[in-house]
Amino acid sequence: MAELPPFAGFGPDAMSFLEGLAADNSKAYFDAHRNVYDTQVAAPLKSLVVALGARIAVELDPEISYEPRIGKSLFRINRDLRFSADKTPYHTYLDAVFWHGESSRTHPAYMLRITADDVYTGVGVFGLKGERLDRYRAAIAGDPGVELVAAIDDVRTSWPDAALSEATRKRVPPGFDADHPRAEYLRRDSFHLSVTRPTPPEITDAAFVDALMERFTIVASVHRWMVANT
C-alpha cells in the first residue's frame, strides 16, 4: 500500500456530504458527489486510521492492530442489501476499529463511528463463541467481574451517559445463578461501552486525533479487561 499523507482533518465538505447522503441516500447523489467522498472523506479516513492507530499503540495498547483497508479497520460504505428490507444503498456514517487479537470483527477493539452530527467512541468485543465465551462468563461470575463493574463505574465518573450494549439473552445462561449480582453481563454474548457526542469543529483539523485519544483513554481500562478475559 502506498504511504498515506499525514492526517490533517476531513475535508471542508466531508460532513456536508454525509448530511446530504442521509437526506438523499441514492446512487445518483453518491455518484454526483463521488469526488468529495474520495478526496475529503475516504482518503482522510485512511490517514486517520494510521494516525490514531499509532497513538493507541504508543499510549494505550502496544499490541493493537490497525490497517486502513476494508475488512480490517474499515468497513464498506455500501450496504449489504441481500437480507435487508431497507434497500437504501449506503451507510450514512464512517466506521473504524482498532483491534487486539486475530480478527478486527471478533476481538476486543476500540471503535469509532462518525456521522454528520455525532461521533461515537467506545470499546467492545463482538461474536463471542466457544471457549472465548466460556472464558468471558467465568470472568464475569468471578472476581474479574467485580473489576469490570468498577472500571465501568470509573468511566461513568467522566461520562455519566456512557451506554452499555443491550443484553443478547433474555435469561442467564445455564450453570449460573439467575440472581447473580452481574446477571446483566452474563446475558451478553457481545459487549460494548460507548459515548456519543456532537461532531466537534476539530474534525477538519489534525487535532481531531487528540480529541479521540482523550476519549479512548477514558475507556482504556475496559478494553484491557476485555483483552485479558476474552
C-alpha positions as semicolon CSV with decimal commas, in nm:
position;residue;x (nm);y (nm);z (nm)
1;M;0,000;0,000;0,000
2;A;0,127;0,346;-0,089
3;E;0,231;0,566;0,200
4;L;-0,058;0,782;0,315
5;P;-0,031;1,154;0,384
6;P;-0,048;1,263;0,750
7;F;-0,398;1,314;0,881
8;A;-0,486;1,682;0,854
9;G;-0,860;1,654;0,918
10;F;-1,154;1,567;0,700
11;G;-1,223;1,796;0,408
12;P;-1,439;2,108;0,446
13;D;-1,727;1,942;0,261
14;A;-1,699;1,598;0,423
15;M;-1,972;1,641;0,684
16;S;-2,197;1,812;0,431
17;F;-2,150;1,506;0,210
18;L;-2,265;1,275;0,491
19;E;-2,556;1,504;0,573
20;G;-2,660;1,508;0,208
21;L;-2,629;1,130;0,183
22;A;-2,858;1,092;0,484
23;A;-3,115;1,315;0,312
24;D;-3,078;1,155;-0,033
25;N;-2,946;0,802;0,007
26;S;-2,924;0,723;-0,362
27;K;-2,670;0,619;-0,620
28;A;-2,744;0,939;-0,810
29;Y;-2,643;1,153;-0,510
30;F;-2,335;0,943;-0,440
31;D;-2,215;0,950;-0,799
32;A;-2,270;1,325;-0,823
33;H;-2,052;1,376;-0,516
34;R;-1,803;1,094;-0,564
35;N;-1,506;1,328;-0,584
36;V;-1,594;1,478;-0,245
37;Y;-1,628;1,129;-0,100
38;D;-1,299;1,007;-0,246
39;T;-1,086;1,310;-0,158
40;Q;-1,247;1,463;0,152
41;V;-1,399;1,159;0,324
42;A;-1,243;0,824;0,227
43;A;-0,882;0,939;0,189
44;P;-0,869;1,132;0,520
45;L;-1,036;0,837;0,696
46;K;-0,750;0,611;0,592
47;S;-0,497;0,864;0,719
48;L;-0,693;0,893;1,044
49;V;-0,675;0,517;1,097
50;V;-0,296;0,528;1,068
51;A;-0,253;0,835;1,288
52;L;-0,493;0,719;1,556
53;G;-0,374;0,358;1,550
54;A;-0,015;0,471;1,602
55;R;-0,117;0,679;1,902
56;I;-0,319;0,394;2,055
57;A;-0,019;0,162;2,013
58;V;0,212;0,402;2,195
59;E;-0,021;0,525;2,466
60;L;-0,280;0,255;2,535
61;D;-0,213;-0,088;2,383
62;P;0,122;-0,179;2,224
63;E;-0,033;-0,488;2,064
64;I;-0,317;-0,304;1,890
65;S;-0,369;-0,378;1,521
66;Y;-0,490;-0,134;1,258
67;E;-0,491;-0,133;0,881
68;P;-0,664;0,128;0,663
69;R;-0,850;-0,109;0,434
70;I;-1,188;-0,277;0,406
71;G;-1,217;-0,591;0,618
72;K;-0,955;-0,466;0,862
73;S;-1,003;-0,127;1,027
74;L;-1,252;-0,004;0,767
75;F;-1,600;-0,101;0,651
76;R;-1,767;-0,060;0,315
77;I;-1,989;0,243;0,275
78;N;-2,211;0,029;0,051
79;R;-2,477;-0,156;0,249
80;D;-2,532;-0,530;0,208
81;L;-2,888;-0,540;0,078
82;R;-2,925;-0,916;0,033
83;F;-3,121;-0,981;0,351
84;S;-3,239;-0,632;0,438
85;A;-3,586;-0,487;0,396
86;D;-3,419;-0,144;0,386
87;K;-3,288;-0,106;0,032
88;T;-3,108;0,227;0,073
89;P;-2,767;0,162;-0,084
90;Y;-2,525;0,338;0,152
91;H;-2,433;0,373;0,515
92;T;-2,456;0,735;0,623
93;Y;-2,168;0,706;0,869
94;L;-1,800;0,611;0,876
95;D;-1,676;0,326;1,095
96;A;-1,327;0,229;1,204
97;V;-1,192;-0,026;1,452
98;F;-0,854;-0,082;1,616
99;W;-0,834;-0,437;1,744
100;H;-0,632;-0,662;1,973
101;G;-0,608;-1,023;1,857
102;E;-0,669;-1,224;1,544
103;S;-0,972;-1,056;1,394
104;S;-1,095;-0,699;1,365
105;R;-1,454;-0,825;1,379
106;T;-1,445;-1,066;1,675
107;H;-1,172;-0,948;1,913
108;P;-1,156;-0,658;2,161
109;A;-1,140;-0,326;1,983
110;Y;-1,150;0,049;2,014
111;M;-1,445;0,161;1,799
112;L;-1,520;0,482;1,615
113;R;-1,827;0,596;1,422
114;I;-1,857;0,936;1,257
115;T;-2,179;1,089;1,130
116;A;-2,254;1,441;1,012
117;D;-2,391;1,522;1,358
118;D;-2,224;1,291;1,607
119;V;-1,908;1,099;1,686
120;Y;-1,943;0,765;1,865
121;T;-1,640;0,629;2,050
122;G;-1,613;0,318;2,259
123;V;-1,466;-0,023;2,323
124;G;-1,618;-0,363;2,268
125;V;-1,599;-0,721;2,153
126;F;-1,849;-0,894;1,927
127;G;-1,949;-1,250;1,849
128;L;-1,801;-1,433;2,149
129;K;-1,833;-1,808;2,097
130;G;-1,699;-2,135;2,231
131;E;-1,402;-2,115;2,464
132;R;-1,384;-1,737;2,445
133;L;-1,747;-1,703;2,553
134;D;-1,687;-1,953;2,835
135;R;-1,382;-1,752;2,947
136;Y;-1,583;-1,429;2,944
137;R;-1,864;-1,579;3,151
138;A;-1,626;-1,731;3,405
139;A;-1,455;-1,394;3,444
140;I;-1,786;-1,211;3,486
141;A;-1,901;-1,458;3,752
142;G;-1,573;-1,437;3,946
143;D;-1,350;-1,165;4,087
144;P;-1,261;-1,020;3,744
145;G;-1,630;-0,938;3,704
146;V;-1,605;-0,710;4,007
147;E;-1,311;-0,538;3,839
148;L;-1,513;-0,484;3,519
149;V;-1,802;-0,322;3,705
150;A;-1,554;-0,097;3,887
151;A;-1,393;0,001;3,555
152;I;-1,733;0,085;3,405
153;D;-1,826;0,287;3,713
154;D;-1,498;0,476;3,678
155;V;-1,577;0,555;3,314
156;R;-1,914;0,689;3,423
157;T;-1,750;0,938;3,656
158;S;-1,633;1,109;3,335
159;W;-1,924;1,003;3,115
160;P;-2,244;0,961;3,321
161;D;-2,428;0,881;2,997
162;A;-2,188;0,608;2,880
163;A;-2,406;0,343;2,717
164;L;-2,374;-0,033;2,752
165;S;-2,489;-0,257;2,472
166;E;-2,817;-0,439;2,519
167;A;-2,808;-0,791;2,660
168;T;-2,831;-1,056;2,387
169;R;-3,011;-1,316;2,600
170;K;-3,334;-1,295;2,799
171;R;-3,202;-1,529;3,068
172;V;-2,875;-1,601;3,243
173;P;-2,711;-1,898;3,068
174;P;-2,730;-2,244;3,230
175;G;-2,478;-2,305;3,504
176;F;-2,506;-1,957;3,655
177;D;-2,735;-1,825;3,926
178;A;-3,024;-1,627;3,777
179;D;-2,985;-1,386;4,069
180;H;-2,611;-1,340;4,021
181;P;-2,515;-0,978;4,102
182;R;-2,369;-0,946;3,750
183;A;-2,651;-1,127;3,574
184;E;-2,691;-0,845;3,321
185;Y;-2,335;-0,907;3,199
186;L;-2,380;-1,284;3,190
187;R;-2,671;-1,231;2,950
188;R;-2,435;-1,075;2,694
189;D;-2,252;-1,264;2,418
190;S;-2,121;-0,932;2,287
191;F;-2,028;-0,623;2,480
192;H;-1,957;-0,261;2,410
193;L;-1,941;0,058;2,612
194;S;-1,964;0,387;2,428
195;V;-2,043;0,755;2,435
196;T;-2,186;0,973;2,160
197;R;-2,104;1,342;2,136
198;P;-2,173;1,615;1,877
199;T;-1,925;1,617;1,591
200;P;-1,654;1,861;1,705
201;P;-1,520;2,152;1,496
202;E;-1,170;1,998;1,502
203;I;-1,288;1,713;1,279
204;T;-1,145;1,915;0,989
205;D;-0,810;1,950;1,167
206;A;-0,527;1,722;1,279
207;A;-0,634;1,798;1,639
208;F;-0,921;1,554;1,589
209;V;-0,675;1,275;1,674
210;D;-0,607;1,436;2,013
211;A;-0,981;1,464;2,082
212;L;-1,033;1,095;2,003
213;M;-0,737;0,987;2,214
214;E;-0,883;1,170;2,513
215;R;-1,200;0,966;2,473
216;F;-1,025;0,633;2,418
217;T;-0,807;0,691;2,723
218;I;-1,120;0,712;2,938
219;V;-1,232;0,362;2,834
220;A;-0,887;0,203;2,814
221;S;-0,932;0,009;3,140
222;V;-1,241;-0,162;2,998
223;H;-1,051;-0,252;2,682
224;R;-0,770;-0,402;2,891
225;W;-1,024;-0,609;3,083
226;M;-1,168;-0,750;2,761
227;V;-0,822;-0,833;2,628
228;A;-0,741;-1,021;2,949
229;N;-1,074;-1,200;2,985
230;T;-1,200;-1,285;2,636
